[in-house]
């Protein structure tokens, strides 16, 4: 019998100070526990938006824990799963921990809360649940956990979808989710523009801290100093720093030291870490004499973790290896294993890293890792040439945040502008984002580059908004007389800038003749308005139509500012609509905590405010000021916008799909599009989907968008980009950008480098298809991926109808080639062709990294001779077949005979080279997860890199738009790929 009460006790004890679990700052006197920025945090539902701009439901705001409970524990839907998305530091993880603590406090054995960190994913979600239960005194095996899931007894909180370590892990979590739709689950992730949603339909977005909450938190934390900080926070860039709990807490922490406020987020991190370092260093005795190099070692560790990994965690063994490299580079004489372990212990005990589990470590927050990586990259920037900066850093999503932080710290204008120019050449969206991260003094130049990009007007407006720079405001406003869709694009762009000037323009647009522009502006203002906007909003309210009046009241509710009370009371007497009066009363109640008219009358008398004449007939102790007329009816829903797809099992071939897509019946076209994902993404399927993006039927269009998000690849990006100039609908543009973002999220890079330029920087793998060789190739793939090398093998790299021979020739030219040597390999003409091609190029010994399987008999001379005999026999048999077949049947066979003859002549010296290499045995490689091979490959890559790269200062200067390729054929690039040899699916290597 499981004693769940002990489990609840353990959670209550472990998470009693829930506000500190994922907080890198230990707040003085635990003041945070009584006045947390989480206290009033809100979330907003994310409605599905159609290509006509309609929404199937109106967005709804809720207190964060209430929202999570409503859409998971209390949901009546067929799927009890909700995704919480938000910016780094917005409080997602802390909210889950608080929810865990409160649910455990209810001691309900029919809803047992479980909290797991997805970055710890190694084998399965079940294993993560097992480990969490075990850490709190409950030991259950997998079948017992399956039973709890089957009976819907668990409430599973899964933190960090964006931190899943691999595509395989992501697929496993999705399978787990799909298998348990009625089990309440809450997932968290960073913003969906990068990470995707696992197919979860119900989504909540974290809302920024309200201005009122920011003010009360700052005053509470800093006491007398708080008002000084708030006066300085009028700066727009600094207001953005304070919109998430983590950043606001850091801001208060650094301001508390010397009452000086940093210029940007990078400077905030720099001052915070230095202050934290100063406090941690005081009177501390270290185990490894590490104090003097703490900061430098953290920078190196963060940089290497980011370079090697796609997740914010690293194995202890690899972390020790990184510390050893750091000590050697800093000329430390003692870099023994013991000192490596003690060094990591020092960092864990006194600084900003922690154990994730027994086998791995992480920084206290991913943002801290990104900051330290930015500091190290800043030091390396002068040494990087243009191409290296593009394809090793700018092209990878994991480097975007560190580079953005780095630009805030960079004081060299020429270098900063070069980074932006090169980013624009990789991806326009990335370049636009970074254009707004450089010093504000230089942004006029970088934003102008974005304004001059050779793109469609609609896309240019989107990119200008993506800069987030106030320098884009005037450029955007020059286009306000454009089409309706372009005007809506401007509204969204101004919302992303979020400056006082842009808010003023949005308030003016509440008077626009186009209702859609007014509503879009109001929706944006709900997210970015400040108290200083109140007078302008009041003036607009007095002349606005009813729909806009309701939206303005929504804005007032979010502002929650006591200065609103007088104006709201006056507005009541100027209104005739009872529902609007009721809505105003509800806002007054929320701001003042006064719920009856009688109390409101006393409040008005005390404050010298006018009591509304409209309320006087209802004045009574029991009459609620927000309920003096009948309540609102239910808000109308537009209903599902995508029809249920009919089950049409007849589409078993691609030919059926092609016929159905041309049907006049919308449901048949929709079903055909849905089923197209069951086929490989060939050119004809791609053409079919592109055609469906033009479908006039909304359901067919939306289904196509969803399918594209699932199956589009990097190779299709150029085709997708080519559609952008043809789009005139803002909603279709955003859908297309979402498709492109989903591809980049899956591949973790912005674009794809031309194959012919990449061989020197790639690691190839040559192996024969077969059970043992496939298993080793899979394990190598996983190990290299965990070491930060993206592995592209077989079915994922060489596309449909790709040239196999050219691909094998490229393997032969590779600078690093993993070779899985088996008996089948040595008897395969394709594998031996690759091995001979490798040998034809220079430095054969240095470029190959063999793994020898037991069935490869290369160490005994008699066995080696048998391979020569085998190819002698193959050559003679083929030659005899040719003689019998006659000249008419010789086409292509002569080339095979020449290959067999070459193999026969070369196999002996090739095997001799292999048998003289100390390749270690297979069991050793398995036990250490191929770490020795990985280290040797990395050394070879670094040697090649050092030989061919020159410092940045020696490279030719680049004009702003010289590096920007034609938009319809963008530069593609990738660094550090492991390429697998692929052959036609109909033909094995044998």
PyMOL commands that set and color helices and strands:
alter all, ss='L'
color gray80, all
select helices_A, chain A and resi 4-14+18-20+28-34+64-70+92-106+118-120+125-135+142-150+161-163+167-179+192-195+211-232+236-241+245-258+265-281+291-308+316-329+337-350+366-383+386-394+397-409+413-426+428-435+440-451+457-467+470-477+484-497+500-511+515-528+531-543+546-559+564-573+578-592+597-607+613-616+654-660+666-678+683-692+698-711+714-724+730-747+755-757+759-761+771-786+794-796+804-813+823-826+829-840+844-847+861-885+887-889+893-915+922-927+931-948+952-954+967-969
alter helices_A, ss='H'
color red, helices_A
select strands_A, chain A and resi 42-45+61-63+81-85+112-117+154-159+185-189+202-206+314-315+353-357+360-363+763-766+790-792+816-821+848-852+977-980
alter strands_A, ss='S'
color yellow, strands_A
deselect
rebuild
show_as cartoon
